[in-house]
Amino acid sequence: MIEEQKGATEAENLLEDLGFNALPISPKDVVTAIDFDDFTVVIEEQYFDSDGILGKAVGNDKGALIYINANISDPGRLRFTAAHEIGHVSMHIIPQLKMSFECGSKELSNPFNDPIERQANGFASGLLMPKTLIRKHCDCEINWRNIQFISELCGASLEATYRRFSFLEKAPNAMVIHHNGKFSRFVASKNFEFYIDQTPLSSHQKTLMTDVKKEPYPHDFDTVDASDWINPQSKGITLESIYTSTILLNEGFTYTILTYDDDCIAEEEDEYY
Ligand SMILES: [Zn+2]
């Protein structure tokens, strides 16, 4: 998480220096604000031949060009990609660490061991959702109602907003994504200690979903058996229960937040009775 944190802090400091103090932050406005005579920065949408590339940034000591794939239909994704490329300009091209980037969905979501891409993702997250500004609007407790509110306010996707909250939240948490009931992937905070089951949603789990096309986003959690979602044993601790909140979105996607606290831990059996 350290590289993401570095990126987020860099973006937050930049916004403060530039005097951005209201949401939403427009990546194009940020580009205008960092475009100077002695170092020009230009952002353009372009139709790329290769669908895999979402954004590019290239530069030299006189300026930088950012290209965003005009085929990106999701506005949240488009803004995140633009913010990610601004991160490359600000953190890598201007200090002349690396002068050319081509970023696809791998770089923009799970770049694993690429610190430069992780910095750019942290930068994008901090640029679109600077913590001092989002805290003016919300207590930032992790729940779908808060996440949806900030996602809408900042023009970021639910997943990007979850990741931002996950970072700001101290309690262990994870988000599990299913598509048409089948396990798709998960993101977990560093302190989430348990192995997440990669199984289809059970009929019981389906009954707990909130269909957010028809109902408001929930702010509360259900308490369920920990073994419904995870291997409940890890590092000598057994979780008896876990808190879950599942939303059903468009096109059969469900997003579930998992979290737990001390109340979820099974009491140790007394060996001395
Ligand atoms: Zn990148």
Residues whose N, C-alpha, C, O or C-beta is under 5 A from the ligand:
A	BS01	ZN	F101 C103 E107 E117 A120
